[in-house]
């Protein structure tokens, strides 16, 4: 079911009261650095089984290793499965989880395109399972607070948004699926949700105009995409997503009476993400401090609550599909610059925890 919670699953959570989670692709970076530690820290979930096709799962999670993805799904104590596999593999493994009656937390983007996401939604609905997209940003306290402040009128009406998420993947990571068109690669699909998320939250997912430019990689994916979007009320969002620029995360929300700014881990949040910059219309600057938290832990807890019906999952698949439709509009509108030769990309700087690597 893709209602906010999943109380009607045909299986009971174990006697511990915690949701048993299995992981497909447990060597992926996002799993190792963020999601597996969050499962360990959660009072609502615990790791039951994990599998990797790319080698040994690191400690301490190696103790939960099973021989295959199928063995994870078939494990009797697994209530839900986390999928951080390459984008092009999401549909197949969501279908297999649904057939086994297992709920799914699937890495963003949920699918490479809206049509695939709709099929996944239908599969989940028919199986009566919860399908949730693992976009952790809304669970970050600072991000949630800056969006709340923007909506509250603190800096007047928000008229402009500027959002950047860039990092580099170099030739030594040539096998990274983000360079693979068939696996749903490309900068826009990978990090566009982060840049567009606040704009969609404030103004909806249907801008009236979209202008974009793309620098293509030799593999056919976009190495970088910049876009300007305009909403019916005249609001403007400017975004920049890239695999070939220096690492940067920044969000500016420009209002009629001031500016709200997030620097440093603006989109990924975490324990260092505590400060919101505030500039008023007279030029006065100050800092609003937010108690930071782990967005991955909050996401795991919310997912577990939704699985057992004691809470809701507030971002339904319809929202994921709307985001994918917007990403498609940007890609379709983009003018394309000649491909960058692979030997001219800079060395990888994969330091942000939401970036997962292959093989998995």
Secondary structure, 3 states (H helix, E strand, C coil): CCCCCCCCCCCCCCCCCCEEEEEECCCCHHHHHHHHHHHHHCCCEEEEEEECCCCCCCCCHHHHECCCHHHHHHCCCCCEEEECCCHHHHHHHHHHHHHCCCEEEEECCCCCCHHHHHHHHHHHHHHCCCEEEECCHHHCHHHHHHHHHHHHCCCCCEEEEEEEEEEECCHHHCCCHHHCHHHCCCHHHHHHHHHHHHHHHHHCCCCCEEEEEEEEECCCCEEEEEEEEECCCCCEEEEEEECEEEEEEEEEEEECCEEEEEECCCCCCCCCCCEEEEEECCCCEEEEECCCCCHHHHHHHHHHHHHHCCCCCCCCHHHHHHHHHHHHHHHHHEEEEEEECHHHCCCCCCCCCCCCCCCC
